[in-house]
């Protein structure tokens, strides 16, 4: 297994940051058939081969994920895509 831990700063109000993360969750569901649910200020997501969370913190978002064997080989690509989406949605 391989671990991803990304922090991304933002200056959005909490409600707008949450809305942006909701949009990310919708895209994950559409594109990768991931399930997601809010648990307080943490959006938990999962599917076969990956389990993770997007945590809303004051002025930053933290994405953590455990990648299964097959996705571990693509860790760099997965991290780059996460960073790209966070920059697009959160600035």
PyMOL Python script that loads the backbone (N, CA, C, O; Angstrom):
from pymol import cmd

cmd.read_pdbstr("""\
ATOM      1  N   UNK A   1       0.836  -1.195   0.000  1.00  0.00           N
ATOM      2  CA  UNK A   1       0.000   0.000   0.000  1.00  0.00           C
ATOM      3  C   UNK A   1       0.868   1.241   0.000  1.00  0.00           C
ATOM      4  O   UNK A   1       1.998   1.238   0.489  1.00  0.00           O
ATOM      5  N   UNK A   2       0.317   2.289  -0.555  1.00  0.00           N
ATOM      6  CA  UNK A   2       1.009   3.555  -0.667  1.00  0.00           C
ATOM      7  C   UNK A   2       0.114   4.651  -0.090  1.00  0.00           C
ATOM      8  O   UNK A   2      -1.109   4.592  -0.218  1.00  0.00           O
ATOM      9  N   UNK A   3       0.719   5.637   0.534  1.00  0.00           N
ATOM     10  CA  UNK A   3      -0.032   6.700   1.193  1.00  0.00           C
ATOM     11  C   UNK A   3       0.168   8.035   0.483  1.00  0.00           C
ATOM     12  O   UNK A   3       1.270   8.371   0.049  1.00  0.00           O
ATOM     13  N   UNK A   4      -0.924   8.782   0.379  1.00  0.00           N
ATOM     14  CA  UNK A   4      -0.894  10.152  -0.144  1.00  0.00           C
ATOM     15  C   UNK A   4      -1.293  11.084   0.993  1.00  0.00           C
ATOM     16  O   UNK A   4      -2.240  10.807   1.729  1.00  0.00           O
ATOM     17  N   UNK A   5      -0.566  12.191   1.132  1.00  0.00           N
ATOM     18  CA  UNK A   5      -0.882  13.201   2.143  1.00  0.00           C
ATOM     19  C   UNK A   5      -0.551  14.560   1.537  1.00  0.00           C
ATOM     20  O   UNK A   5       0.617  14.939   1.445  1.00  0.00           O
ATOM     21  N   UNK A   6      -1.580  15.287   1.125  1.00  0.00           N
ATOM     22  CA  UNK A   6      -1.418  16.575   0.448  1.00  0.00           C
ATOM     23  C   UNK A   6      -2.146  17.655   1.240  1.00  0.00           C
ATOM     24  O   UNK A   6      -3.278  17.460   1.683  1.00  0.00           O
ATOM     25  N   UNK A   7      -1.488  18.789   1.411  1.00  0.00           N
ATOM     26  CA  UNK A   7      -2.124  19.963   2.027  1.00  0.00           C
ATOM     27  C   UNK A   7      -2.136  21.077   0.979  1.00  0.00           C
ATOM     28  O   UNK A   7      -1.150  21.317   0.281  1.00  0.00           O
ATOM     29  N   UNK A   8      -3.291  21.751   0.894  1.00  0.00           N
ATOM     30  CA  UNK A   8      -3.447  22.826  -0.086  1.00  0.00           C
ATOM     31  C   UNK A   8      -4.073  24.031   0.606  1.00  0.00           C
ATOM     32  O   UNK A   8      -5.177  23.940   1.143  1.00  0.00           O
ATOM     33  N   UNK A   9      -3.377  25.146   0.592  1.00  0.00           N
ATOM     34  CA  UNK A   9      -3.884  26.373   1.218  1.00  0.00           C
ATOM     35  C   UNK A   9      -4.987  26.988   0.366  1.00  0.00           C
ATOM     36  O   UNK A   9      -4.986  26.861  -0.858  1.00  0.00           O
ATOM     37  N   UNK A  10      -5.929  27.657   1.033  1.00  0.00           N
ATOM     38  CA  UNK A  10      -6.980  28.395   0.328  1.00  0.00           C
ATOM     39  C   UNK A  10      -7.426  29.571   1.184  1.00  0.00           C
ATOM     40  O   UNK A  10      -7.153  29.626   2.383  1.00  0.00           O
ATOM     41  N   UNK A  11      -8.115  30.510   0.548  1.00  0.00           N
ATOM     42  CA  UNK A  11      -8.605  31.679   1.281  1.00  0.00           C
ATOM     43  C   UNK A  11     -10.123  31.810   1.176  1.00  0.00           C
ATOM     44  O   UNK A  11     -10.669  32.894   1.383  1.00  0.00           O
ATOM     45  N   UNK A  12     -10.798  30.717   0.859  1.00  0.00           N
ATOM     46  CA  UNK A  12     -12.256  30.735   0.720  1.00  0.00           C
ATOM     47  C   UNK A  12     -12.936  30.662   2.085  1.00  0.00           C
ATOM     48  O   UNK A  12     -12.398  30.073   3.022  1.00  0.00           O
ATOM     49  N   UNK A  13     -14.127  31.268   2.190  1.00  0.00           N
ATOM     50  CA  UNK A  13     -14.922  31.071   3.403  1.00  0.00           C
ATOM     51  C   UNK A  13     -15.286  29.578   3.501  1.00  0.00           C
ATOM     52  O   UNK A  13     -15.317  28.876   2.490  1.00  0.00           O
ATOM     53  N   UNK A  14     -15.555  29.112   4.698  1.00  0.00           N
ATOM     54  CA  UNK A  14     -15.809  27.688   4.943  1.00  0.00           C
ATOM     55  C   UNK A  14     -16.915  27.123   4.055  1.00  0.00           C
ATOM     56  O   UNK A  14     -16.780  26.013   3.540  1.00  0.00           O
ATOM     57  N   UNK A  15     -18.025  27.879   3.863  1.00  0.00           N
ATOM     58  CA  UNK A  15     -19.131  27.360   3.054  1.00  0.00           C
ATOM     59  C   UNK A  15     -18.739  27.202   1.582  1.00  0.00           C
ATOM     60  O   UNK A  15     -19.162  26.251   0.926  1.00  0.00           O
ATOM     61  N   UNK A  16     -17.931  28.135   1.064  1.00  0.00           N
ATOM     62  CA  UNK A  16     -17.499  28.032  -0.331  1.00  0.00           C
ATOM     63  C   UNK A  16     -16.465  26.916  -0.498  1.00  0.00           C
ATOM     64  O   UNK A  16     -16.458  26.229  -1.519  1.00  0.00           O
ATOM     65  N   UNK A  17     -15.610  26.734   0.478  1.00  0.00           N
ATOM     66  CA  UNK A  17     -14.637  25.636   0.428  1.00  0.00           C
ATOM     67  C   UNK A  17     -15.366  24.298   0.448  1.00  0.00           C
ATOM     68  O   UNK A  17     -15.008  23.378  -0.288  1.00  0.00           O
ATOM     69  N   UNK A  18     -16.393  24.193   1.295  1.00  0.00           N
ATOM     70  CA  UNK A  18     -17.166  22.951   1.365  1.00  0.00           C
ATOM     71  C   UNK A  18     -17.893  22.683   0.038  1.00  0.00           C
ATOM     72  O   UNK A  18     -17.950  21.541  -0.419  1.00  0.00           O
ATOM     73  N   UNK A  19     -18.440  23.724  -0.570  1.00  0.00           N
ATOM     74  CA  UNK A  19     -19.116  23.577  -1.856  1.00  0.00           C
ATOM     75  C   UNK A  19     -18.129  23.112  -2.933  1.00  0.00           C
ATOM     76  O   UNK A  19     -18.473  22.289  -3.782  1.00  0.00           O
ATOM     77  N   UNK A  20     -16.913  23.639  -2.895  1.00  0.00           N
ATOM     78  CA  UNK A  20     -15.896  23.228  -3.860  1.00  0.00           C
ATOM     79  C   UNK A  20     -15.526  21.756  -3.670  1.00  0.00           C
ATOM     80  O   UNK A  20     -15.343  21.027  -4.645  1.00  0.00           O
ATOM     81  N   UNK A  21     -15.417  21.326  -2.423  1.00  0.00           N
ATOM     82  CA  UNK A  21     -15.097  19.928  -2.135  1.00  0.00           C
ATOM     83  C   UNK A  21     -16.266  19.028  -2.534  1.00  0.00           C
ATOM     84  O   UNK A  21     -16.053  17.909  -3.002  1.00  0.00           O
ATOM     85  N   UNK A  22     -17.492  19.503  -2.354  1.00  0.00           N
ATOM     86  CA  UNK A  22     -18.666  18.747  -2.831  1.00  0.00           C
ATOM     87  C   UNK A  22     -18.583  18.515  -4.338  1.00  0.00           C
ATOM     88  O   UNK A  22     -18.899  17.431  -4.827  1.00  0.00           O
ATOM     89  N   UNK A  23     -18.157  19.541  -5.062  1.00  0.00           N
ATOM     90  CA  UNK A  23     -18.028  19.416  -6.508  1.00  0.00           C
ATOM     91  C   UNK A  23     -16.945  18.395  -6.870  1.00  0.00           C
ATOM     92  O   UNK A  23     -17.113  17.605  -7.799  1.00  0.00           O
ATOM     93  N   UNK A  24     -15.842  18.418  -6.134  1.00  0.00           N
ATOM     94  CA  UNK A  24     -14.779  17.422  -6.337  1.00  0.00           C
ATOM     95  C   UNK A  24     -15.332  16.019  -6.094  1.00  0.00           C
ATOM     96  O   UNK A  24     -15.047  15.097  -6.858  1.00  0.00           O
ATOM     97  N   UNK A  25     -16.120  15.858  -5.036  1.00  0.00           N
ATOM     98  CA  UNK A  25     -16.703  14.548  -4.717  1.00  0.00           C
ATOM     99  C   UNK A  25     -17.622  14.065  -5.834  1.00  0.00           C
ATOM    100  O   UNK A  25     -17.617  12.882  -6.174  1.00  0.00           O
ATOM    101  N   UNK A  26     -18.406  14.967  -6.403  1.00  0.00           N
ATOM    102  CA  UNK A  26     -19.289  14.593  -7.515  1.00  0.00           C
ATOM    103  C   UNK A  26     -18.480  14.096  -8.712  1.00  0.00           C
ATOM    104  O   UNK A  26     -18.844  13.113  -9.357  1.00  0.00           O
ATOM    105  N   UNK A  27     -17.383  14.787  -8.995  1.00  0.00           N
ATOM    106  CA  UNK A  27     -16.537  14.377 -10.118  1.00  0.00           C
ATOM    107  C   UNK A  27     -15.877  13.028  -9.841  1.00  0.00           C
ATOM    108  O   UNK A  27     -15.750  12.203 -10.746  1.00  0.00           O
ATOM    109  N   UNK A  28     -15.456  12.797  -8.596  1.00  0.00           N
ATOM    110  CA  UNK A  28     -14.876  11.499  -8.244  1.00  0.00           C
ATOM    111  C   UNK A  28     -15.900  10.385  -8.439  1.00  0.00           C
ATOM    112  O   UNK A  28     -15.576   9.306  -8.934  1.00  0.00           O
ATOM    113  N   UNK A  29     -17.129  10.663  -8.046  1.00  0.00           N
ATOM    114  CA  UNK A  29     -18.172   9.655  -8.184  1.00  0.00           C
ATOM    115  C   UNK A  29     -18.458   9.365  -9.653  1.00  0.00           C
ATOM    116  O   UNK A  29     -18.577   8.204 -10.044  1.00  0.00           O
ATOM    117  N   UNK A  30     -18.569  10.407 -10.464  1.00  0.00           N
ATOM    118  CA  UNK A  30     -18.849  10.236 -11.882  1.00  0.00           C
ATOM    119  C   UNK A  30     -17.704   9.531 -12.610  1.00  0.00           C
ATOM    120  O   UNK A  30     -17.929   8.619 -13.406  1.00  0.00           O
ATOM    121  N   UNK A  31     -16.500   9.957 -12.331  1.00  0.00           N
ATOM    122  CA  UNK A  31     -15.337   9.481 -13.083  1.00  0.00           C
ATOM    123  C   UNK A  31     -14.804   8.133 -12.603  1.00  0.00           C
ATOM    124  O   UNK A  31     -14.372   7.307 -13.407  1.00  0.00           O
ATOM    125  N   UNK A  32     -14.838   7.917 -11.281  1.00  0.00           N
ATOM    126  CA  UNK A  32     -14.192   6.723 -10.726  1.00  0.00           C
ATOM    127  C   UNK A  32     -15.128   5.841  -9.909  1.00  0.00           C
ATOM    128  O   UNK A  32     -14.687   4.875  -9.286  1.00  0.00           O
ATOM    129  N   UNK A  33     -16.429   6.172  -9.907  1.00  0.00           N
ATOM    130  CA  UNK A  33     -17.416   5.405  -9.144  1.00  0.00           C
ATOM    131  C   UNK A  33     -17.052   5.302  -7.659  1.00  0.00           C
ATOM    132  O   UNK A  33     -17.214   4.249  -7.041  1.00  0.00           O
ATOM    133  N   UNK A  34     -16.562   6.400  -7.103  1.00  0.00           N
ATOM    134  CA  UNK A  34     -16.219   6.440  -5.687  1.00  0.00           C
ATOM    135  C   UNK A  34     -17.437   6.806  -4.871  1.00  0.00           C
ATOM    136  O   UNK A  34     -18.267   7.611  -5.294  1.00  0.00           O
ATOM    137  N   UNK A  35     -17.536   6.216  -3.715  1.00  0.00           N
ATOM    138  CA  UNK A  35     -18.569   6.586  -2.752  1.00  0.00           C
ATOM    139  C   UNK A  35     -17.986   7.640  -1.833  1.00  0.00           C
ATOM    140  O   UNK A  35     -16.799   7.594  -1.511  1.00  0.00           O
ATOM    141  N   UNK A  36     -18.804   8.586  -1.406  1.00  0.00           N
ATOM    142  CA  UNK A  36     -18.328   9.608  -0.469  1.00  0.00           C
ATOM    143  C   UNK A  36     -19.444  10.002   0.480  1.00  0.00           C
ATOM    144  O   UNK A  36     -20.630   9.866   0.179  1.00  0.00           O
ATOM    145  N   UNK A  37     -19.022  10.499   1.643  1.00  0.00           N
ATOM    146  CA  UNK A  37     -19.978  10.985   2.650  1.00  0.00           C
ATOM    147  C   UNK A  37     -19.252  11.958   3.569  1.00  0.00           C
ATOM    148  O   UNK A  37     -18.063  11.806   3.851  1.00  0.00           O
ATOM    149  N   UNK A  38     -19.991  12.956   4.025  1.00  0.00           N
ATOM    150  CA  UNK A  38     -19.446  13.919   4.984  1.00  0.00           C
ATOM    151  C   UNK A  38     -19.541  13.347   6.389  1.00  0.00           C
ATOM    152  O   UNK A  38     -20.544  12.739   6.763  1.00  0.00           O
ATOM    153  N   UNK A  39     -18.490  13.551   7.152  1.00  0.00           N
ATOM    154  CA  UNK A  39     -18.416  13.191   8.564  1.00  0.00           C
ATOM    155  C   UNK A  39     -17.875  14.432   9.272  1.00  0.00           C
ATOM    156  O   UNK A  39     -16.670  14.562   9.484  1.00  0.00           O
ATOM    157  N   UNK A  40     -18.784  15.343   9.636  1.00  0.00           N
ATOM    158  CA  UNK A  40     -18.357  16.641  10.177  1.00  0.00           C
ATOM    159  C   UNK A  40     -17.703  17.459   9.078  1.00  0.00           C
ATOM    160  O   UNK A  40     -18.329  17.742   8.057  1.00  0.00           O
ATOM    161  N   UNK A  41     -16.456  17.838   9.277  1.00  0.00           N
ATOM    162  CA  UNK A  41     -15.710  18.621   8.284  1.00  0.00           C
ATOM    163  C   UNK A  41     -14.784  17.749   7.442  1.00  0.00           C
ATOM    164  O   UNK A  41     -13.853  18.248   6.810  1.00  0.00           O
ATOM    165  N   UNK A  42     -15.042  16.457   7.437  1.00  0.00           N
ATOM    166  CA  UNK A  42     -14.222  15.518   6.675  1.00  0.00           C
ATOM    167  C   UNK A  42     -15.103  14.793   5.662  1.00  0.00           C
ATOM    168  O   UNK A  42     -16.123  14.202   6.016  1.00  0.00           O
ATOM    169  N   UNK A  43     -14.693  14.848   4.402  1.00  0.00           N
ATOM    170  CA  UNK A  43     -15.373  14.091   3.354  1.00  0.00           C
ATOM    171  C   UNK A  43     -14.594  12.789   3.173  1.00  0.00           C
ATOM    172  O   UNK A  43     -13.437  12.804   2.753  1.00  0.00           O
ATOM    173  N   UNK A  44     -15.222  11.684   3.487  1.00  0.00           N
ATOM    174  CA  UNK A  44     -14.578  10.374   3.346  1.00  0.00           C
ATOM    175  C   UNK A  44     -14.985   9.781   2.000  1.00  0.00           C
ATOM    176  O   UNK A  44     -16.148   9.864   1.602  1.00  0.00           O
ATOM    177  N   UNK A  45     -14.018   9.181   1.300  1.00  0.00           N
ATOM    178  CA  UNK A  45     -14.304   8.578   0.004  1.00  0.00           C
ATOM    179  C   UNK A  45     -13.637   7.211  -0.095  1.00  0.00           C
ATOM    180  O   UNK A  45     -12.610   6.951   0.532  1.00  0.00           O
ATOM    181  N   UNK A  46     -14.246   6.349  -0.897  1.00  0.00           N
ATOM    182  CA  UNK A  46     -13.679   5.011  -1.054  1.00  0.00           C
ATOM    183  C   UNK A  46     -14.206   4.335  -2.313  1.00  0.00           C
ATOM    184  O   UNK A  46     -15.239   4.709  -2.867  1.00  0.00           O
ATOM    185  N   UNK A  47     -13.471   3.347  -2.733  1.00  0.00           N
ATOM    186  CA  UNK A  47     -13.830   2.417  -3.792  1.00  0.00           C
ATOM    187  C   UNK A  47     -12.787   1.309  -3.740  1.00  0.00           C
ATOM    188  O   UNK A  47     -11.833   1.390  -2.965  1.00  0.00           O
ATOM    189  N   UNK A  48     -12.952   0.316  -4.525  1.00  0.00           N
ATOM    190  CA  UNK A  48     -11.981  -0.765  -4.532  1.00  0.00           C
ATOM    191  C   UNK A  48     -10.595  -0.213  -4.867  1.00  0.00           C
ATOM    192  O   UNK A  48     -10.410   0.405  -5.915  1.00  0.00           O
ATOM    193  N   UNK A  49      -9.635  -0.431  -3.992  1.00  0.00           N
ATOM    194  CA  UNK A  49      -8.259  -0.001  -4.248  1.00  0.00           C
ATOM    195  C   UNK A  49      -7.875   1.348  -3.685  1.00  0.00           C
ATOM    196  O   UNK A  49      -6.711   1.737  -3.773  1.00  0.00           O
ATOM    197  N   UNK A  50      -8.826   2.078  -3.104  1.00  0.00           N
ATOM    198  CA  UNK A  50      -8.484   3.377  -2.516  1.00  0.00           C
ATOM    199  C   UNK A  50      -9.477   3.741  -1.412  1.00  0.00           C
ATOM    200  O   UNK A  50     -10.680   3.505  -1.527  1.00  0.00           O
ATOM    201  N   UNK A  51      -8.943   4.314  -0.357  1.00  0.00           N
ATOM    202  CA  UNK A  51      -9.763   4.831   0.737  1.00  0.00           C
ATOM    203  C   UNK A  51      -9.087   6.096   1.241  1.00  0.00           C
ATOM    204  O   UNK A  51      -7.876   6.113   1.465  1.00  0.00           O
ATOM    205  N   UNK A  52      -9.877   7.166   1.422  1.00  0.00           N
ATOM    206  CA  UNK A  52      -9.255   8.406   1.845  1.00  0.00           C
ATOM    207  C   UNK A  52     -10.226   9.414   2.401  1.00  0.00           C
ATOM    208  O   UNK A  52     -11.401   9.122   2.626  1.00  0.00           O
ATOM    209  N   UNK A  53      -9.706  10.623   2.621  1.00  0.00           N
ATOM    210  CA  UNK A  53     -10.496  11.693   3.214  1.00  0.00           C
ATOM    211  C   UNK A  53      -9.990  13.043   2.729  1.00  0.00           C
ATOM    212  O   UNK A  53      -8.809  13.219   2.428  1.00  0.00           O
ATOM    213  N   UNK A  54     -10.916  13.986   2.661  1.00  0.00           N
ATOM    214  CA  UNK A  54     -10.597  15.386   2.389  1.00  0.00           C
ATOM    215  C   UNK A  54     -11.072  16.160   3.604  1.00  0.00           C
ATOM    216  O   UNK A  54     -12.270  16.240   3.873  1.00  0.00           O
ATOM    217  N   UNK A  55     -10.133  16.725   4.331  1.00  0.00           N
ATOM    218  CA  UNK A  55     -10.444  17.415   5.579  1.00  0.00           C
ATOM    219  C   UNK A  55     -10.380  18.927   5.381  1.00  0.00           C
ATOM    220  O   UNK A  55      -9.370  19.460   4.923  1.00  0.00           O
ATOM    221  N   UNK A  56     -11.469  19.611   5.731  1.00  0.00           N
ATOM    222  CA  UNK A  56     -11.505  21.075   5.671  1.00  0.00           C
ATOM    223  C   UNK A  56     -10.945  21.626   6.973  1.00  0.00           C
ATOM    224  O   UNK A  56     -11.512  21.417   8.046  1.00  0.00           O
ATOM    225  N   UNK A  57      -9.837  22.326   6.867  1.00  0.00           N
ATOM    226  CA  UNK A  57      -9.193  22.966   8.009  1.00  0.00           C
ATOM    227  C   UNK A  57      -9.225  24.471   7.777  1.00  0.00           C
ATOM    228  O   UNK A  57      -9.424  24.916   6.647  1.00  0.00           O
ATOM    229  N   UNK A  58      -9.033  25.257   8.825  1.00  0.00           N
ATOM    230  CA  UNK A  58      -8.983  26.705   8.610  1.00  0.00           C
ATOM    231  C   UNK A  58      -7.861  27.054   7.629  1.00  0.00           C
ATOM    232  O   UNK A  58      -6.690  26.782   7.897  1.00  0.00           O
ATOM    233  N   UNK A  59      -8.213  27.639   6.523  1.00  0.00           N
ATOM    234  CA  UNK A  59      -7.327  28.118   5.465  1.00  0.00           C
ATOM    235  C   UNK A  59      -6.542  27.036   4.715  1.00  0.00           C
ATOM    236  O   UNK A  59      -5.608  27.352   3.978  1.00  0.00           O
ATOM    237  N   UNK A  60      -6.910  25.773   4.894  1.00  0.00           N
ATOM    238  CA  UNK A  60      -6.293  24.734   4.084  1.00  0.00           C
ATOM    239  C   UNK A  60      -7.168  23.492   4.001  1.00  0.00           C
ATOM    240  O   UNK A  60      -8.079  23.292   4.805  1.00  0.00           O
ATOM    241  N   UNK A  61      -6.868  22.673   3.016  1.00  0.00           N
ATOM    242  CA  UNK A  61      -7.543  21.394   2.828  1.00  0.00           C
ATOM    243  C   UNK A  61      -6.455  20.333   2.885  1.00  0.00           C
ATOM    244  O   UNK A  61      -5.370  20.513   2.333  1.00  0.00           O
ATOM    245  N   UNK A  62      -6.751  19.231   3.554  1.00  0.00           N
ATOM    246  CA  UNK A  62      -5.799  18.121   3.626  1.00  0.00           C
ATOM    247  C   UNK A  62      -6.439  16.893   2.997  1.00  0.00           C
ATOM    248  O   UNK A  62      -7.534  16.484   3.384  1.00  0.00           O
ATOM    249  N   UNK A  63      -5.752  16.310   2.027  1.00  0.00           N
ATOM    250  CA  UNK A  63      -6.216  15.104   1.369  1.00  0.00           C
ATOM    251  C   UNK A  63      -5.288  13.966   1.772  1.00  0.00           C
ATOM    252  O   UNK A  63      -4.073  14.046   1.594  1.00  0.00           O
ATOM    253  N   UNK A  64      -5.876  12.910   2.315  1.00  0.00           N
ATOM    254  CA  UNK A  64      -5.111  11.711   2.650  1.00  0.00           C
ATOM    255  C   UNK A  64      -5.774  10.522   1.965  1.00  0.00           C
ATOM    256  O   UNK A  64      -6.996  10.472   1.819  1.00  0.00           O
ATOM    257  N   UNK A  65      -4.955   9.576   1.553  1.00  0.00           N
ATOM    258  CA  UNK A  65      -5.507   8.393   0.899  1.00  0.00           C
ATOM    259  C   UNK A  65      -4.543   7.225   1.027  1.00  0.00           C
ATOM    260  O   UNK A  65      -3.324   7.396   1.042  1.00  0.00           O
ATOM    261  N   UNK A  66      -5.113   6.054   1.118  1.00  0.00           N
ATOM    262  CA  UNK A  66      -4.360   4.801   1.081  1.00  0.00           C
ATOM    263  C   UNK A  66      -4.671   4.152  -0.259  1.00  0.00           C
ATOM    264  O   UNK A  66      -5.823   3.846  -0.562  1.00  0.00           O
ATOM    265  N   UNK A  67      -3.629   3.948  -1.053  1.00  0.00           N
ATOM    266  CA  UNK A  67      -3.798   3.342  -2.362  1.00  0.00           C
ATOM    267  C   UNK A  67      -3.484   1.856  -2.275  1.00  0.00           C
ATOM    268  O   UNK A  67      -2.492   1.456  -1.665  1.00  0.00           O
ATOM    269  N   UNK A  68      -4.322   1.056  -2.881  1.00  0.00           N
ATOM    270  CA  UNK A  68      -4.076  -0.376  -2.944  1.00  0.00           C
ATOM    271  C   UNK A  68      -2.927  -0.686  -3.893  1.00  0.00           C
ATOM    272  O   UNK A  68      -2.335   0.216  -4.486  1.00  0.00           O
ATOM    273  N   UNK A  69      -2.623  -1.954  -4.026  1.00  0.00           N
ATOM    274  CA  UNK A  69      -1.477  -2.413  -4.798  1.00  0.00           C
ATOM    275  C   UNK A  69      -1.462  -1.858  -6.229  1.00  0.00           C
ATOM    276  O   UNK A  69      -0.444  -1.322  -6.667  1.00  0.00           O
ATOM    277  N   UNK A  70      -2.554  -1.978  -6.947  1.00  0.00           N
ATOM    278  CA  UNK A  70      -2.571  -1.546  -8.343  1.00  0.00           C
ATOM    279  C   UNK A  70      -2.398  -0.037  -8.500  1.00  0.00           C
ATOM    280  O   UNK A  70      -1.661   0.416  -9.376  1.00  0.00           O
ATOM    281  N   UNK A  71      -3.066   0.734  -7.662  1.00  0.00           N
ATOM    282  CA  UNK A  71      -2.954   2.196  -7.764  1.00  0.00           C
ATOM    283  C   UNK A  71      -1.632   2.717  -7.220  1.00  0.00           C
ATOM    284  O   UNK A  71      -1.223   3.825  -7.567  1.00  0.00           O
ATOM    285  N   UNK A  72      -0.954   1.946  -6.377  1.00  0.00           N
ATOM    286  CA  UNK A  72       0.338   2.374  -5.838  1.00  0.00           C
ATOM    287  C   UNK A  72       1.337   2.652  -6.955  1.00  0.00           C
ATOM    288  O   UNK A  72       2.177   3.544  -6.837  1.00  0.00           O
ATOM    289  N   UNK A  73       1.245   1.897  -8.023  1.00  0.00           N
ATOM    290  CA  UNK A  73       2.149   2.089  -9.154  1.00  0.00           C
ATOM    291  C   UNK A  73       1.927   3.436  -9.845  1.00  0.00           C
ATOM    292  O   UNK A  73       2.820   3.933 -10.532  1.00  0.00           O
ATOM    293  N   UNK A  74       0.750   4.027  -9.667  1.00  0.00           N
ATOM    294  CA  UNK A  74       0.422   5.308 -10.295  1.00  0.00           C
ATOM    295  C   UNK A  74       0.344   6.441  -9.278  1.00  0.00           C
ATOM    296  O   UNK A  74      -0.314   7.450  -9.530  1.00  0.00           O
ATOM    297  N   UNK A  75       1.003   6.288  -8.139  1.00  0.00           N
ATOM    298  CA  UNK A  75       0.920   7.277  -7.063  1.00  0.00           C
ATOM    299  C   UNK A  75       1.257   8.692  -7.547  1.00  0.00           C
ATOM    300  O   UNK A  75       0.523   9.630  -7.237  1.00  0.00           O
ATOM    301  N   UNK A  76       2.324   8.862  -8.282  1.00  0.00           N
ATOM    302  CA  UNK A  76       2.722  10.187  -8.763  1.00  0.00           C
ATOM    303  C   UNK A  76       1.655  10.838  -9.615  1.00  0.00           C
ATOM    304  O   UNK A  76       1.376  12.027  -9.460  1.00  0.00           O
ATOM    305  N   UNK A  77       1.059  10.078 -10.507  1.00  0.00           N
ATOM    306  CA  UNK A  77       0.004  10.597 -11.373  1.00  0.00           C
ATOM    307  C   UNK A  77      -1.233  10.968 -10.550  1.00  0.00           C
ATOM    308  O   UNK A  77      -1.857  12.000 -10.799  1.00  0.00           O
ATOM    309  N   UNK A  78      -1.584  10.137  -9.581  1.00  0.00           N
ATOM    310  CA  UNK A  78      -2.744  10.408  -8.725  1.00  0.00           C
ATOM    311  C   UNK A  78      -2.510  11.688  -7.924  1.00  0.00           C
ATOM    312  O   UNK A  78      -3.401  12.533  -7.838  1.00  0.00           O
ATOM    313  N   UNK A  79      -1.313  11.840  -7.334  1.00  0.00           N
ATOM    314  CA  UNK A  79      -1.000  13.053  -6.568  1.00  0.00           C
ATOM    315  C   UNK A  79      -1.063  14.299  -7.451  1.00  0.00           C
ATOM    316  O   UNK A  79      -1.605  15.324  -7.039  1.00  0.00           O
ATOM    317  N   UNK A  80      -0.519  14.215  -8.647  1.00  0.00           N
ATOM    318  CA  UNK A  80      -0.545  15.365  -9.569  1.00  0.00           C
ATOM    319  C   UNK A  80      -1.972  15.764  -9.917  1.00  0.00           C
ATOM    320  O   UNK A  80      -2.295  16.950  -9.969  1.00  0.00           O
ATOM    321  N   UNK A  81      -2.826  14.771 -10.156  1.00  0.00           N
ATOM    322  CA  UNK A  81      -4.226  15.060 -10.493  1.00  0.00           C
ATOM    323  C   UNK A  81      -4.952  15.687  -9.307  1.00  0.00           C
ATOM    324  O   UNK A  81      -5.735  16.619  -9.491  1.00  0.00           O
ATOM    325  N   UNK A  82      -4.708  15.199  -8.106  1.00  0.00           N
ATOM    326  CA  UNK A  82      -5.324  15.784  -6.910  1.00  0.00           C
ATOM    327  C   UNK A  82      -4.895  17.241  -6.769  1.00  0.00           C
ATOM    328  O   UNK A  82      -5.729  18.116  -6.537  1.00  0.00           O
ATOM    329  N   UNK A  83      -3.607  17.501  -6.909  1.00  0.00           N
ATOM    330  CA  UNK A  83      -3.102  18.872  -6.782  1.00  0.00           C
ATOM    331  C   UNK A  83      -3.692  19.785  -7.849  1.00  0.00           C
ATOM    332  O   UNK A  83      -4.008  20.940  -7.565  1.00  0.00           O
ATOM    333  N   UNK A  84      -3.846  19.285  -9.069  1.00  0.00           N
ATOM    334  CA  UNK A  84      -4.422  20.075 -10.145  1.00  0.00           C
ATOM    335  C   UNK A  84      -5.875  20.447  -9.846  1.00  0.00           C
ATOM    336  O   UNK A  84      -6.283  21.594 -10.032  1.00  0.00           O
ATOM    337  N   UNK A  85      -6.645  19.468  -9.383  1.00  0.00           N
ATOM    338  CA  UNK A  85      -8.067  19.704  -9.077  1.00  0.00           C
ATOM    339  C   UNK A  85      -8.211  20.667  -7.904  1.00  0.00           C
ATOM    340  O   UNK A  85      -9.070  21.547  -7.932  1.00  0.00           O
ATOM    341  N   UNK A  86      -7.382  20.513  -6.874  1.00  0.00           N
ATOM    342  CA  UNK A  86      -7.445  21.433  -5.730  1.00  0.00           C
ATOM    343  C   UNK A  86      -7.115  22.857  -6.165  1.00  0.00           C
ATOM    344  O   UNK A  86      -7.782  23.802  -5.744  1.00  0.00           O
ATOM    345  N   UNK A  87      -6.107  23.019  -6.990  1.00  0.00           N
ATOM    346  CA  UNK A  87      -5.751  24.358  -7.470  1.00  0.00           C
ATOM    347  C   UNK A  87      -6.894  24.956  -8.301  1.00  0.00           C
ATOM    348  O   UNK A  87      -7.188  26.147  -8.199  1.00  0.00           O
ATOM    349  N   UNK A  88      -7.522  24.129  -9.108  1.00  0.00           N
ATOM    350  CA  UNK A  88      -8.632  24.585  -9.948  1.00  0.00           C
ATOM    351  C   UNK A  88      -9.833  25.004  -9.112  1.00  0.00           C
ATOM    352  O   UNK A  88     -10.439  26.042  -9.380  1.00  0.00           O
ATOM    353  N   UNK A  89     -10.182  24.218  -8.111  1.00  0.00           N
ATOM    354  CA  UNK A  89     -11.409  24.466  -7.329  1.00  0.00           C
ATOM    355  C   UNK A  89     -11.207  25.426  -6.163  1.00  0.00           C
ATOM    356  O   UNK A  89     -12.139  26.136  -5.786  1.00  0.00           O
ATOM    357  N   UNK A  90     -10.012  25.461  -5.589  1.00  0.00           N
ATOM    358  CA  UNK A  90      -9.780  26.276  -4.390  1.00  0.00           C
ATOM    359  C   UNK A  90      -8.851  27.456  -4.610  1.00  0.00           C
ATOM    360  O   UNK A  90      -8.695  28.297  -3.725  1.00  0.00           O
ATOM    361  N   UNK A  91      -8.235  27.527  -5.774  1.00  0.00           N
ATOM    362  CA  UNK A  91      -7.318  28.624  -6.065  1.00  0.00           C
ATOM    363  C   UNK A  91      -5.925  28.369  -5.586  1.00  0.00           C
ATOM    364  O   UNK A  91      -5.046  29.212  -5.766  1.00  0.00           O
TER     365      UNK A  91
END
""", "prot")
cmd.dss("prot")
cmd.show_as("cartoon", "prot")
cmd.util.cbc("prot")
cmd.orient("prot")
